Amino acid sequence: MSALIDSNPQYAAVKLIRADWDQWGKSDALKDLGIRRRSTLIVFKDGAEVDRVIAQTRKESIEVLFAAIT
């Protein structure tokens, strides 16, 4: 994600929250968000979920998320 953020100055304004799956995977917070596995990225705008990708590592897949909120 660092390379993606470096490629577009607007993406630097995106706030990221990272939850370590080994520590938080069974937490109520992740259950409430519907996160059932590792490598889930969710974007929110104005408190509402905009989109998510699961088990995607391709830059293009992740960039779609960033573009949706910038």
N, CA, C and O atoms as a GROMACS GRO file, in nm:
protein
  280
    1MET      N    1   0.080  -0.118   0.000
    1MET     CA    2   0.000   0.000   0.000
    1MET      C    3   0.085   0.126   0.000
    1MET      O    4   0.043   0.230  -0.050
    2SER      N    5   0.203   0.116   0.055
    2SER     CA    6   0.290   0.235   0.058
    2SER      C    7   0.319   0.287  -0.081
    2SER      O    8   0.317   0.408  -0.103
    3ALA      N    9   0.346   0.199  -0.174
    3ALA     CA   10   0.375   0.242  -0.312
    3ALA      C   11   0.253   0.309  -0.373
    3ALA      O   12   0.266   0.407  -0.446
    4LEU      N   13   0.137   0.258  -0.344
    4LEU     CA   14   0.013   0.317  -0.396
    4LEU      C   15  -0.007   0.456  -0.339
    4LEU      O   16  -0.040   0.550  -0.412
    5ILE      N   17   0.012   0.471  -0.210
    5ILE     CA   18  -0.003   0.601  -0.146
    5ILE      C   19   0.100   0.699  -0.200
    5ILE      O   20   0.069   0.816  -0.222
    6ASP      N   21   0.221   0.653  -0.222
    6ASP     CA   22   0.326   0.739  -0.276
    6ASP      C   23   0.297   0.783  -0.419
    6ASP      O   24   0.345   0.887  -0.463
    7SER      N   25   0.218   0.705  -0.491
    7SER     CA   26   0.191   0.735  -0.632
    7SER      C   27   0.088   0.844  -0.652
    7SER      O   28   0.077   0.899  -0.762
    8ASN      N   29   0.011   0.878  -0.549
    8ASN     CA   30  -0.093   0.978  -0.564
    8ASN      C   31  -0.102   1.058  -0.434
    8ASN      O   32  -0.137   1.002  -0.330
    9PRO      N   33  -0.072   1.186  -0.438
    9PRO     CA   34  -0.073   1.267  -0.316
    9PRO      C   35  -0.208   1.267  -0.244
    9PRO      O   36  -0.211   1.280  -0.121
   10GLN      N   37  -0.319   1.252  -0.316
   10GLN     CA   38  -0.450   1.249  -0.252
   10GLN      C   39  -0.466   1.129  -0.159
   10GLN      O   40  -0.536   1.136  -0.059
   11TYR      N   41  -0.400   1.020  -0.192
   11TYR     CA   42  -0.413   0.899  -0.113
   11TYR      C   43  -0.347   0.912   0.024
   11TYR      O   44  -0.379   0.838   0.116
   12ALA      N   45  -0.255   1.006   0.036
   12ALA     CA   46  -0.188   1.026   0.164
   12ALA      C   47  -0.286   1.073   0.271
   12ALA      O   48  -0.260   1.056   0.390
   13ALA      N   49  -0.398   1.132   0.230
   13ALA     CA   50  -0.499   1.180   0.325
   13ALA      C   51  -0.590   1.068   0.376
   13ALA      O   52  -0.668   1.090   0.469
   14VAL      N   53  -0.581   0.951   0.317
   14VAL     CA   54  -0.665   0.839   0.359
   14VAL      C   55  -0.615   0.787   0.492
   14VAL      O   56  -0.497   0.756   0.507
   15LYS      N   57  -0.704   0.778   0.589
   15LYS     CA   58  -0.667   0.726   0.720
   15LYS      C   59  -0.678   0.574   0.717
   15LYS      O   60  -0.779   0.518   0.674
   16LEU      N   61  -0.575   0.509   0.764
   16LEU     CA   62  -0.572   0.363   0.766
   16LEU      C   63  -0.575   0.313   0.909
   16LEU      O   64  -0.508   0.366   0.997
   17ILE      N   65  -0.655   0.210   0.930
   17ILE     CA   66  -0.657   0.141   1.058
   17ILE      C   67  -0.624  -0.004   1.029
   17ILE      O   68  -0.691  -0.068   0.948
   18ARG      N   69  -0.524  -0.053   1.093
   18ARG     CA   70  -0.482  -0.192   1.070
   18ARG      C   71  -0.512  -0.274   1.194
   18ARG      O   72  -0.475  -0.238   1.306
   19ALA      N   73  -0.579  -0.385   1.172
   19ALA     CA   74  -0.611  -0.476   1.283
   19ALA      C   75  -0.536  -0.606   1.260
   19ALA      O   76  -0.560  -0.676   1.162
   20ASP      N   77  -0.448  -0.638   1.350
   20ASP     CA   78  -0.373  -0.763   1.341
   20ASP      C   79  -0.469  -0.880   1.362
   20ASP      O   80  -0.530  -0.892   1.468
   21TRP      N   81  -0.481  -0.965   1.261
   21TRP     CA   82  -0.576  -1.075   1.267
   21TRP      C   83  -0.549  -1.169   1.384
   21TRP      O   84  -0.642  -1.216   1.449
   22ASP      N   85  -0.422  -1.197   1.411
   22ASP     CA   86  -0.390  -1.289   1.520
   22ASP      C   87  -0.438  -1.235   1.654
   22ASP      O   88  -0.473  -1.313   1.744
   23GLN      N   89  -0.441  -1.104   1.668
   23GLN     CA   90  -0.484  -1.044   1.793
   23GLN      C   91  -0.634  -1.014   1.793
   23GLN      O   92  -0.700  -1.035   1.895
   24TRP      N   93  -0.689  -0.967   1.683
   24TRP     CA   94  -0.825  -0.915   1.679
   24TRP      C   95  -0.922  -0.998   1.595
   24TRP      O   96  -1.040  -0.964   1.587
   25GLY      N   97  -0.877  -1.106   1.534
   25GLY     CA   98  -0.960  -1.183   1.442
   25GLY      C   99  -1.092  -1.233   1.498
   25GLY      O  100  -1.189  -1.249   1.424
   26LYS      N  101  -1.096  -1.259   1.626
   26LYS     CA  102  -1.220  -1.308   1.688
   26LYS      C  103  -1.292  -1.201   1.768
   26LYS      O  104  -1.382  -1.232   1.846
   27SER      N  105  -1.254  -1.077   1.750
   27SER     CA  106  -1.313  -0.968   1.827
   27SER      C  107  -1.452  -0.933   1.776
   27SER      O  108  -1.486  -0.957   1.660
   28ASP      N  109  -1.531  -0.876   1.863
   28ASP     CA  110  -1.664  -0.830   1.825
   28ASP      C  111  -1.657  -0.721   1.719
   28ASP      O  112  -1.743  -0.714   1.630
   29ALA      N  113  -1.556  -0.637   1.727
   29ALA     CA  114  -1.544  -0.527   1.629
   29ALA      C  115  -1.531  -0.582   1.487
   29ALA      O  116  -1.600  -0.534   1.397
   30LEU      N  117  -1.445  -0.681   1.468
   30LEU     CA  118  -1.430  -0.737   1.333
   30LEU      C  119  -1.551  -0.819   1.293
   30LEU      O  120  -1.588  -0.821   1.175
   31LYS      N  121  -1.613  -0.885   1.387
   31LYS     CA  122  -1.736  -0.958   1.356
   31LYS      C  123  -1.845  -0.862   1.313
   31LYS      O  124  -1.918  -0.889   1.217
   32ASP      N  125  -1.858  -0.750   1.383
   32ASP     CA  126  -1.960  -0.650   1.348
   32ASP      C  127  -1.938  -0.593   1.208
   32ASP      O  128  -2.034  -0.558   1.140
   33LEU      N  129  -1.813  -0.585   1.166
   33LEU     CA  130  -1.781  -0.535   1.032
   33LEU      C  131  -1.792  -0.644   0.925
   33LEU      O  132  -1.778  -0.616   0.806
   34GLY      N  133  -1.817  -0.766   0.967
   34GLY     CA  134  -1.830  -0.876   0.871
   34GLY      C  135  -1.697  -0.921   0.815
   34GLY      O  136  -1.691  -0.975   0.704
   35ILE      N  137  -1.590  -0.899   0.890
   35ILE     CA  138  -1.457  -0.941   0.847
   35ILE      C  139  -1.437  -1.084   0.894
   35ILE      O  140  -1.425  -1.111   1.014
   36ARG      N  141  -1.432  -1.175   0.799
   36ARG     CA  142  -1.425  -1.316   0.833
   36ARG      C  143  -1.288  -1.378   0.806
   36ARG      O  144  -1.264  -1.494   0.839
   37ARG      N  145  -1.200  -1.301   0.746
   37ARG     CA  146  -1.068  -1.357   0.716
   37ARG      C  147  -0.964  -1.247   0.705
   37ARG      O  148  -0.996  -1.128   0.702
   38ARG      N  149  -0.841  -1.290   0.700
   38ARG     CA  150  -0.730  -1.196   0.683
   38ARG      C  151  -0.741  -1.126   0.548
   38ARG      O  152  -0.818  -1.168   0.461
   39SER      N  153  -0.666  -1.022   0.534
   39SER     CA  154  -0.654  -0.950   0.406
   39SER      C  155  -0.786  -0.895   0.357
   39SER      O  156  -0.820  -0.907   0.239
   40THR      N  157  -0.861  -0.835   0.448
   40THR     CA  158  -0.984  -0.768   0.411
   40THR      C  159  -0.960  -0.618   0.423
   40THR      O  160  -0.920  -0.569   0.528
   41LEU      N  161  -0.985  -0.547   0.315
   41LEU     CA  162  -0.972  -0.401   0.315
   41LEU      C  163  -1.111  -0.342   0.293
   41LEU      O  164  -1.182  -0.380   0.199
   42ILE      N  165  -1.148  -0.251   0.380
   42ILE     CA  166  -1.279  -0.186   0.372
   42ILE      C  167  -1.256  -0.035   0.370
   42ILE      O  168  -1.173   0.016   0.445
   43VAL      N  169  -1.328   0.035   0.284
   43VAL     CA  170  -1.320   0.180   0.284
   43VAL      C  171  -1.454   0.237   0.330
   43VAL      O  172  -1.562   0.188   0.294
   44PHE      N  173  -1.443   0.341   0.409
   44PHE     CA  174  -1.560   0.411   0.461
   44PHE      C  175  -1.553   0.557   0.419
   44PHE      O  176  -1.444   0.614   0.407
   45LYS      N  177  -1.667   0.615   0.396
   45LYS     CA  178  -1.675   0.758   0.370
   45LYS      C  179  -1.795   0.810   0.448
   45LYS      O  180  -1.906   0.758   0.435
   46ASP      N  181  -1.771   0.911   0.529
   46ASP     CA  182  -1.875   0.968   0.614
   46ASP      C  183  -1.941   0.861   0.701
   46ASP      O  184  -2.062   0.865   0.724
   47GLY      N  185  -1.862   0.767   0.749
   47GLY     CA  186  -1.910   0.665   0.840
   47GLY      C  187  -1.981   0.547   0.778
   47GLY      O  188  -2.023   0.455   0.849
   48ALA      N  189  -1.995   0.546   0.646
   48ALA     CA  190  -2.063   0.436   0.578
   48ALA      C  191  -1.965   0.360   0.490
   48ALA      O  192  -1.877   0.418   0.428
   49GLU      N  193  -1.983   0.228   0.487
   49GLU     CA  194  -1.897   0.146   0.401
   49GLU      C  195  -1.924   0.178   0.255
   49GLU      O  196  -2.038   0.183   0.211
   50VAL      N  197  -1.815   0.200   0.181
   50VAL     CA  198  -1.824   0.228   0.038
   50VAL      C  199  -1.800   0.102  -0.043
   50VAL      O  200  -1.875   0.070  -0.136
   51ASP      N  201  -1.694   0.029  -0.006
   51ASP     CA  202  -1.658  -0.091  -0.080
   51ASP      C  203  -1.558  -0.170   0.002
   51ASP      O  204  -1.506  -0.122   0.103
   52ARG      N  205  -1.531  -0.293  -0.042
   52ARG     CA  206  -1.430  -0.376   0.024
   52ARG      C  207  -1.371  -0.472  -0.077
   52ARG      O  208  -1.433  -0.507  -0.178
   53VAL      N  209  -1.249  -0.514  -0.049
   53VAL     CA  210  -1.185  -0.621  -0.125
   53VAL      C  211  -1.134  -0.723  -0.024
   53VAL      O  212  -1.091  -0.689   0.086
   54ILE      N  213  -1.140  -0.848  -0.066
   54ILE     CA  214  -1.097  -0.956   0.021
   54ILE      C  215  -0.991  -1.037  -0.051
   54ILE      O  216  -1.011  -1.081  -0.165
   55ALA      N  217  -0.879  -1.057   0.016
   55ALA     CA  218  -0.769  -1.138  -0.037
   55ALA      C  219  -0.717  -1.088  -0.171
   55ALA      O  220  -0.681  -1.167  -0.258
   56GLN      N  221  -0.714  -0.957  -0.187
   56GLN     CA  222  -0.659  -0.897  -0.309
   56GLN      C  223  -0.527  -0.829  -0.276
   56GLN      O  224  -0.519  -0.753  -0.179
   57THR      N  225  -0.427  -0.854  -0.354
   57THR     CA  226  -0.299  -0.788  -0.332
   57THR      C  227  -0.256  -0.705  -0.453
   57THR      O  228  -0.156  -0.633  -0.447
   58ARG      N  229  -0.331  -0.715  -0.561
   58ARG     CA  230  -0.296  -0.638  -0.681
   58ARG      C  231  -0.319  -0.489  -0.658
   58ARG      O  232  -0.421  -0.449  -0.601
   59LYS      N  233  -0.225  -0.409  -0.700
   59LYS     CA  234  -0.234  -0.264  -0.684
   59LYS      C  235  -0.364  -0.211  -0.742
   59LYS      O  236  -0.428  -0.124  -0.682
   60GLU      N  237  -0.404  -0.261  -0.858
   60GLU     CA  238  -0.524  -0.211  -0.924
   60GLU      C  239  -0.650  -0.235  -0.840
   60GLU      O  240  -0.739  -0.150  -0.837
   61SER      N  241  -0.656  -0.348  -0.774
   61SER     CA  242  -0.772  -0.380  -0.690
   61SER      C  243  -0.782  -0.285  -0.570
   61SER      O  244  -0.890  -0.239  -0.534
   62ILE      N  245  -0.670  -0.258  -0.511
   62ILE     CA  246  -0.668  -0.171  -0.394
   62ILE      C  247  -0.688  -0.025  -0.435
   62ILE      O  248  -0.752   0.051  -0.362
   63GLU      N  249  -0.636   0.013  -0.548
   63GLU     CA  250  -0.650   0.151  -0.595
   63GLU      C  251  -0.796   0.187  -0.617
   63GLU      O  252  -0.834   0.302  -0.597
   64VAL      N  253  -0.877   0.092  -0.658
   64VAL     CA  254  -1.021   0.117  -0.676
   64VAL      C  255  -1.082   0.166  -0.544
   64VAL      O  256  -1.165   0.256  -0.543
   65LEU      N  257  -1.040   0.106  -0.434
   65LEU     CA  258  -1.090   0.148  -0.304
   65LEU      C  259  -1.049   0.291  -0.271
   65LEU      O  260  -1.132   0.372  -0.229
   66PHE      N  261  -0.923   0.320  -0.289
   66PHE     CA  262  -0.873   0.456  -0.260
   66PHE      C  263  -0.942   0.559  -0.348
   66PHE      O  264  -0.980   0.666  -0.300
   67ALA      N  265  -0.959   0.527  -0.474
   67ALA     CA  266  -1.022   0.621  -0.567
   67ALA      C  267  -1.168   0.648  -0.529
   67ALA      O  268  -1.220   0.757  -0.555
   68ALA      N  269  -1.233   0.551  -0.468
   68ALA     CA  270  -1.374   0.566  -0.432
   68ALA      C  271  -1.396   0.671  -0.322
   68ALA      O  272  -1.506   0.722  -0.306
   69ILE      N  273  -1.291   0.701  -0.246
   69ILE     CA  274  -1.309   0.793  -0.135
   69ILE      C  275  -1.227   0.921  -0.145
   69ILE      O  276  -1.232   1.004  -0.054
   70THR      N  277  -1.154   0.938  -0.252
   70THR     CA  278  -1.075   1.061  -0.267
   70THR      C  279  -1.133   1.149  -0.375
   70THR      O  280  -1.080   1.257  -0.402
   0.00000   0.00000   0.00000
